[in-house]
Structure formats: structure tokens, C-alpha cells
Amino acid sequence: MNFNYPNGKRYIPEKKETIKLKKEKKWSYSNRGMTLEEDINITNEYYLEQNIAAIHKKPTPLQIVQVDYPKRSAAVIKEAYFKQASTTDYNGVYKGKYIDFEAKETQNPTSFPLKNFHDHQIKHMETILKQDGICFVLLRFSLTEEIFLLEAQHLLTFWKRMEDGGRKSITKDEIEHFGHLIPLGYQPRIDYIKKIDYLYRLS
Amino acid sequence: MNFNYPNGKRYIPEKKETIKLKKEKKWSYSNRGMTLEEDINITNEYYLEQNIAAIHKKPTPLQIVQVDYPKRSAAVIKEAYFKQASTTDYNGVYKGKYIDFEAKETQNPTSFPLKNFHDHQIKHMETILKQDGICFVLLRFSLTEEIFLLEAQHLLTFWKRMEDGGRKSITKDEIEHFGHLIPLGYQPRIDYIKKIDYLYRLS
């Protein structure tokens, strides 16, 4: 309900003020409460609006078991299950090139566990590289809020090291060496296209 | 329930035999009972296995409302609704190029109704063309089992004609003139990549 104080000033409930404050503070990059996925979606919306690139998150794949069709209303799914994706989450086009990536985050401060990826995704990345697509992962270290772009060819090397009996993670040193830090921005928030431009000489 | 006849021969219910018969007959291309979507999925699987291209159908987008988490079992979605897709159904990569398309069929023998597409998809196609992606539609005339590849730029012209007050469909003559007939094959079934190769000089 909206109403005014006797002095004509509009009453704003305290809760809203808190929310507003948080909104204003959010660009401090600390405790923003934004997930990596939200930041990427907002980045992709920006790219789309500005005609920079057309990249979308794929819908979550579901196994639908039961659907009801009530009269005069929309079909209701009454039973469904989450399925494991056979591809990565994001793909699209930039300057005619196929772009494909996955985004993951870890609370671990010193290394990125490879269990964040699954076999199907790794196989998909191999296929994309064979087709000369541009494929990478965005890796976020939650504690330090650092985001790195690591090209799929490097991820595949570390995955192979694990399969050959080596460590089950990529050290942060390795990510700093082979990957590319993406500084958080205002618009776009995670400007991964800029890195792609640079890495693939597309500008 | 599985059980054996007294002579030890396994009992197979009659229904299964009927299904088997249908399967053996399906390559006659008449009344196969295969949908366009199934044919495209099998084509894409073939492309993937043969390292020709990596093209996938996007999962159906759903609005999930309620999820149950029973103890010791997988999460069950108890209430969800179908959402209108904001993109086309298929995308992927071929020789580094971004490929994007939608597939539709009609029972109409003489024209293809434009109501098969919706605004969001048309807008998406415009965006893909701006990004130099390869974008098209596969149009199937069910009665004659003919499939045409029509490049998005032509579809957009016919869409504009409709918006300007013109006809709400594309005549079959127009599709024959501006589109490209894809003969049905065994493997791959709908070899749209061959047409793309030819149209964009990619081989």
C-alpha cells in the first residue's frame, strides 16, 4: 500500500530502503549476492541489446513424465525430473563464429576441482574444438571474486592429466598462467567477448 | 509380465510384433509415422558421430513452480508450465560457423502459413543474421513429404510482406523458387548441411 506522511512526503517502508541501499551498494563487488549465472545472463542481455553478440543460456533439460491438460487453461506438467545436460550451458554467435562455454564457481581458494565438469560436457567440448568452434570455461573463485576465462583446449589437458592418474583439480597458479582474468565491470559485467576478440583476433 | 509357453518359447505379446513390423517398413518413406523432429534429431546424431557437425536441439523451456526433494531420491518437479521459446530450436557449429534453424511442417498442400512462427523467433533470426550466423528454416509439406531449406533472409521478407498487410503465408511456388528441396535419404535423412556447404561455399 502506498500512502503519504502528513507533510506530503511519501512513506517508504523500511524494508524497501534496505533493498534500495543494497542495490546502490552492489557495485562494490563484495557480497553482492549475485550468482555467476545472473552476471552472465545480464552480460548476454547487454551483448544482445547492443548488437555485440547473440549468446543464450540453454534451458535446463527435463524428463517430462506426466502432463495434465485442464479445460480452458494451459497444460500443467505434474511430474518431471532434471536430466544431465549433454552439452554446455551457453552458446551463440559472435561475428559469424560459433561460441560455446560453461561457467562454474568454487569456494576453494587455491584450486578448481574438476568434478565441476562431467564426462558429457568434456566430450562436447572436444567436438566443438574439432568443428573449429570457440569453446571455453568461465571459472569463478567465489572467495576472491576472480573470474578467469580458460580455453577448452587447456581444460582438456588438465582433464587428461586427471584421467592419467594426476591431480583432480587445476591449481590456481595454473589457471593464472593459462587462463585470462576478466575484471568485473559495470556494463558489461563479465566482458568475456573482449577476451575472445583478443585471443582470436576477431576485431 | 514376461512368461514362457509350455514349449519353452518366450511369449511375445501381439502388440510388440505390430510395432516391429512398422519399424521394418519405415524406410519406404510413406506413412512412416516419423515426425520432422525425429528425422532431424537422427540426422544431427549422424553428423555428430561422423564428426561432420555438432548441432543440437535445445531443451523445451519450462517455468518450474514447485519441486519436491524426497529423501534419498532425485528431485521431482511437481508443477511446471511450458514457456514460449525466445530462440529457434536448433543450433550448433559447422566448420567454425554458427548454424541456427527452426523446423516446421504443414498439412496445407499449396502454401506455408506464417503463423507457424512467432515474433520472438523472427526477431532472433534477424539478430543471428546481423551477427553473420547461418540461419534458415526447414519447411515440410506433410502431404507430399517434401522438405525445403529456406534461408532466414527470405523468410524475413515474407514476414515483412505480411506485416505490411500482405498474405499470411508463403506460397509453395515461392518456396520452390527461393528455397532448396532436400531429398530424403537414408543416412543422413535430411542432409541440410550439404545444402549449407553449397550455399555458403564451405567445402
Interface residues (C-beta under 8 A of the other chain):
Chain A: L48 N51 A53 A54 H56 K58 P59 T60 P61 L62 A74 A75 V76 I77 K78 E79 A80 Y81 F82 S86 T87 N91 G92 V93 Y94 K95 G96 K97 Y98 I99 D100 H124 T127 I128 K130 Q131 D132 G133
Chain B: L48 N51 A53 A54 H56 K58 P59 T60 P61 L62 I64 A74 A75 V76 I77 K78 E79 A80 Y81 F82 S86 T87 N91 G92 V93 Y94 K95 G96 K97 Y98 I99 D100 H124 T127 I128 K130 Q131 D132 G133
